[in-house]
Amino acid sequence: MTLTPSTMLSLGTKAPDFALPDVVSGNTISLKTFARKKALLVMFICRHCPFVKHVQQQLAQIGQDYADQPLGIVAISANDVANYPDDSPDNLKTMAKELGFNFPLCYDESQETAKAYTAACTPDFFLFDENRQLVYRGQLDESRPSNEIPVTGKDLRSAIDAVLAGKEINSDQKPSIGCNIKWKSGNEPEYYKNTNS
């Protein structure tokens, strides 16, 4: 298994817009969906990846813990379902229901949204402030499937708490690490080729 780190998109980058179907409701989700929220967390995940499986309960818990806060959350899966059928919209819907996600889980069939965010791995996290400028793009916490460190979401939660409180977030951020996004053949972005050549 090749470990792929986040691209660490430049802080201050504006959130790219998107229009993707929520696999549960069928509704189209975009930046406008979260217009009234003070912050927005965009997570790139999937169903089959062991790194996502390792943290998926914590992702659901974050949704529950911040349900009454002005934080918008959206999860996106962009994997090639022809080669990874576990990540199909129907299976993503099952995942969302089993885990009790209270935020939309969208399917990025064209993979264009993943490219716009320079998403590289699952999980990959992007936290934006009220102006939809990137303030955090790092790991959930130090836990990995093989290191026996408890999954707490400490790093991401600290960033969320800071942005909601209007405080500065430390720019010294550790990249998320996971399985690479499963790009369709011939659709691999340049930033992926450059980091995996």
Secondary structure as the mmCIF struct_conf table of DSSP 4:
data_model
#
loop_
_struct_conf.conf_type_id
_struct_conf.id
_struct_conf.beg_label_comp_id
_struct_conf.beg_label_asym_id
_struct_conf.beg_label_seq_id
_struct_conf.end_label_comp_id
_struct_conf.end_label_asym_id
_struct_conf.end_label_seq_id
STRN STRN1 THR A 4 PRO A 5
HELX_LH_PP_P HELX_LH_PP_P1 LEU A 9 SER A 10
TURN_TY1_P TURN_TY1_P1 LEU A 11 GLY A 12
HELX_LH_PP_P HELX_LH_PP_P2 THR A 13 THR A 13
STRN STRN2 LYS A 14 LYS A 14
HELX_LH_PP_P HELX_LH_PP_P3 ALA A 15 ASP A 17
STRN STRN3 ALA A 19 PRO A 21
STRN STRN4 ASP A 22 ASP A 22
TURN_TY1_P TURN_TY1_P2 VAL A 23 SER A 25
STRN STRN5 THR A 28 SER A 30
HELX_RH_3T_P HELX_RH_3T_P1 LEU A 31 PHE A 34
TURN_TY1_P TURN_TY1_P3 ALA A 35 ARG A 36
BEND BEND1 LYS A 38 LYS A 38
STRN STRN6 ALA A 39 PHE A 44
BEND BEND2 ARG A 47 HIS A 48
HELX_RH_AL_P HELX_RH_AL_P1 PRO A 50 ASP A 65
TURN_TY1_P TURN_TY1_P4 TYR A 66 PRO A 70
STRN STRN7 LEU A 71 SER A 77
TURN_TY1_P TURN_TY1_P5 VAL A 81 ASN A 83
HELX_RH_3T_P HELX_RH_3T_P2 PRO A 85 ASP A 87
BEND BEND3 SER A 88 SER A 88
HELX_RH_AL_P HELX_RH_AL_P2 PRO A 89 LEU A 99
TURN_TY1_P TURN_TY1_P6 GLY A 100 GLY A 100
BEND BEND4 PHE A 103 PHE A 103
STRN STRN8 LEU A 105 TYR A 107
TURN_TY1_P TURN_TY1_P7 GLU A 109 SER A 110
HELX_RH_AL_P HELX_RH_AL_P3 GLU A 112 ALA A 116
TURN_TY1_P TURN_TY1_P8 TYR A 117 THR A 118
STRN STRN9 CYS A 121 THR A 122
BEND BEND5 PRO A 123 PRO A 123
STRN STRN10 ASP A 124 PHE A 128
TURN_TY1_P TURN_TY1_P9 GLU A 130 ASN A 131
STRN STRN11 GLN A 133 GLN A 133
STRN STRN12 LEU A 134 TYR A 136
BEND BEND6 LEU A 140 LEU A 140
BEND BEND7 GLU A 142 GLU A 142
TURN_TY1_P TURN_TY1_P10 PRO A 145 ASN A 147
HELX_RH_AL_P HELX_RH_AL_P4 LYS A 154 LEU A 164
TURN_TY1_P TURN_TY1_P11 ALA A 165 GLY A 166
BEND BEND8 SER A 171 SER A 171
HELX_LH_PP_P HELX_LH_PP_P4 LYS A 174 SER A 176
STRN STRN13 ILE A 177 ASN A 180
HELX_LH_PP_P HELX_LH_PP_P5 ILE A 181 ILE A 181
HELX_LH_PP_P HELX_LH_PP_P6 TRP A 183 LYS A 184
TURN_TY1_P TURN_TY1_P12 SER A 185 GLY A 186
HELX_RH_AL_P HELX_RH_AL_P5 GLU A 190 THR A 195
#
